[in-house]
Amino acid sequence: MRLTYVFQRVVLLLAIMWMAASINFVLPRLATGRDPIRERILSESARGGGATNIGMTEMVAEYRKQFGLDEPLPKQYVTYLWNTLRFDLGKSLSNYPKPVMRLISEALPWTLGIVTASTLISFTLGTILGALIAWPRAPRILQYTVPFLLTLSAVPFYILGLILIYFFAFQLKWFPIGGGYPIGTIPAFTLAFFGKLVYHALLPSLSMILASTGGWALGMRGMMVTIQGEDYMNYAEAKGLPDRRIFFGYAIRNALLPQTTGLALSLGHIVAGAGLVEVVFGYPGIGSLLGESITRFDYTTIYGIVFFLIVSLGLVLFILDMLYPLIDPRISYE
Amino acid sequence: MSGFLRYLRRNPSLGVGIAVFLLLFAFCAIGWMRYDLAKAAYPLAAPANRPPSLQYPLGTDSQGRELYAVMVVGTILTLRIGFTAGLIGLVIGTVLGFVAAYFRGTVDLVIKSLVDILLTIPGLLILVIIASASRTSMNINLLALIIASLAWMGPTRNIRAQVLSLRERPFLQAARLSGMNSVEIIFLELMPNLLPYLAASLVGSVTGGIFASLGLEALGLGAMREPTLGMTIYWVIYYSALIKGMWWWAAAPVVVIVMIFVGLFTIGAGLDELANPRTRRVV
């Protein structure tokens, strides 16, 4: 792999980080005519019962100084960039003074768990299914799953989640209605607790798997159909290679690369969808955290989550890009 | 007309899509005649928490909205958001795609890299930032504009690729040699050939727009007072309707949303077939 290519990708990654941070800095400041600190103090003192204006100006000025809002804008911008670069995303407004980064790192494992598991399962399942549908010697009955899976893939994950909750959690009571683990249990590294974790993660994951398998199957089927016309396939068959070998070693191997590119491209879509699934299921991941922060007007947390997700997705894409030559030796970035 | 029907026989997915939308249209038309929509779709129009009955065909929600009326208004509003955002995105995308592919050079490089970077960033997340910065003044049109601001990358990329492939075709060389200027070539030669692609792209960007609007609304960033489909989903989650057994509250928006997406998906597949009959049939 050429070093210049790696360098280019690193620059792109930094550009994405810079863009995400700048959007976070600029957009809230464009919403003019509002003074968040003043509003906040007013609502707090109103809740305390005695809303007066005595000392208000001094208090606002003091807080502005504390948050560095009295500095000139360019200086604020530089400070902001430097802080976000160190993943210091400020403190949560609704859970003050808990740092946003801590909130995120508490919620991250949950999201990571269901997103990774369901993406891997649906990707593998969809790829194999798609390959079989396009394979002339596979059972014809598989063909009939296509319209069904495609219909499901046209629907957002969380809409499917609502349907699953009603039938499987509320009516049949096969699965818990929400949450990450049973109320009253304490998270621990035991097998029993792990079982409960999986039990709670099953329904949210299932809604994502059902909704995304069809898309993968469709993409793989298209690639397999193209590949079957290739000369090397005819040659492999003429040589008398066993069917299984042609299927796995020749057809799937070559069709896999566009699939992985597709995975990289739809990762953002998957994460956004997973967030909404979490909101629907009350699953304690980043999506639920985002939903709660929106309800509580916790702007630092909202901006922190968005920045964190954009940067981590950029990082994942970067890693995937570096892995392509391993999946497909034809790519060498020469 | 009979020619069109005969074509639908060869392109069943287009037919299915059109049928789904006709069904939705009939559903809305009946509700339009039955209800005073300015009242029934808003809180306190009916007794709360009623399951479906003859008087309230789709039931009522906890704030006393008539769900049938909500679905009629919601379908119209949601489609309006989707079409406004999708159309604006398509127009911007078409212009940028044309400029990039027709003039090439630095302009192309700038537009292409911008699209590439923005496409890797999940749009919904940026929309969350924009929407939460302007949420106190959120309304239907603002929501559509916010979504439109990130709906142009897909169309830009598609149109650019199409124009790039078209500009090398013999008929364009003939046009150039016969002395047509750029404007004439763009509007008389390129545009007519792009129409099917534009139609297919429009369906794609409308789908994206509705997807984004539903997502933002379900997160609580929509126009709180408007009875759109996404806001209904938000209230369903907010009031834990399913856990209280109020299945009708969720069933109505879920069915309508599934119909909209399946309809758009099949129409999109049908238009793809129309635009590019040589690709293998998808559905």
Chai-1 contact restraints between the chains, C-beta under 6 A:
chainA,res_idxA,chainB,res_idxB,connection_type,confidence,min_distance_angstrom,max_distance_angstrom,comment,restraint_id
A,L27,B,I129,contact,1.0,0.0,6.0,A-B,restraint_1
A,L27,B,A133,contact,1.0,0.0,6.0,A-B,restraint_2
A,P28,B,A133,contact,1.0,0.0,6.0,A-B,restraint_3
A,A31,B,A133,contact,1.0,0.0,6.0,A-B,restraint_4
A,A31,B,S134,contact,1.0,0.0,6.0,A-B,restraint_5
A,T151,B,V262,contact,1.0,0.0,6.0,A-B,restraint_6
A,A154,B,F261,contact,1.0,0.0,6.0,A-B,restraint_7
A,A154,B,V262,contact,1.0,0.0,6.0,A-B,restraint_8
A,A154,B,F265,contact,1.0,0.0,6.0,A-B,restraint_9
A,V155,B,V258,contact,1.0,0.0,6.0,A-B,restraint_10
A,V155,B,F261,contact,1.0,0.0,6.0,A-B,restraint_11
A,I159,B,V254,contact,1.0,0.0,6.0,A-B,restraint_12
A,I159,B,I257,contact,1.0,0.0,6.0,A-B,restraint_13
A,L162,B,A250,contact,1.0,0.0,6.0,A-B,restraint_14
A,L162,B,V254,contact,1.0,0.0,6.0,A-B,restraint_15
A,I165,B,L242,contact,1.0,0.0,6.0,A-B,restraint_16
A,Y166,B,L242,contact,1.0,0.0,6.0,A-B,restraint_17
A,Y166,B,W247,contact,1.0,0.0,6.0,A-B,restraint_18
A,F170,B,L242,contact,1.0,0.0,6.0,A-B,restraint_19
A,I177,B,I243,contact,1.0,0.0,6.0,A-B,restraint_20
A,G268,B,P122,contact,1.0,0.0,6.0,A-B,restraint_21
A,A272,B,P122,contact,1.0,0.0,6.0,A-B,restraint_22
A,A272,B,L124,contact,1.0,0.0,6.0,A-B,restraint_23
A,L276,B,G215,contact,1.0,0.0,6.0,A-B,restraint_24
A,L276,B,A218,contact,1.0,0.0,6.0,A-B,restraint_25
A,G291,B,L219,contact,1.0,0.0,6.0,A-B,restraint_26
A,I294,B,L219,contact,1.0,0.0,6.0,A-B,restraint_27
A,I294,B,G220,contact,1.0,0.0,6.0,A-B,restraint_28
A,T295,B,G220,contact,1.0,0.0,6.0,A-B,restraint_29
A,I302,B,S132,contact,1.0,0.0,6.0,A-B,restraint_30
A,V306,B,L125,contact,1.0,0.0,6.0,A-B,restraint_31
A,V306,B,V128,contact,1.0,0.0,6.0,A-B,restraint_32
A,V306,B,I129,contact,1.0,0.0,6.0,A-B,restraint_33
A,L309,B,L125,contact,1.0,0.0,6.0,A-B,restraint_34
A,I310,B,I121,contact,1.0,0.0,6.0,A-B,restraint_35
A,I310,B,L125,contact,1.0,0.0,6.0,A-B,restraint_36
A,L317,B,T120,contact,1.0,0.0,6.0,A-B,restraint_37
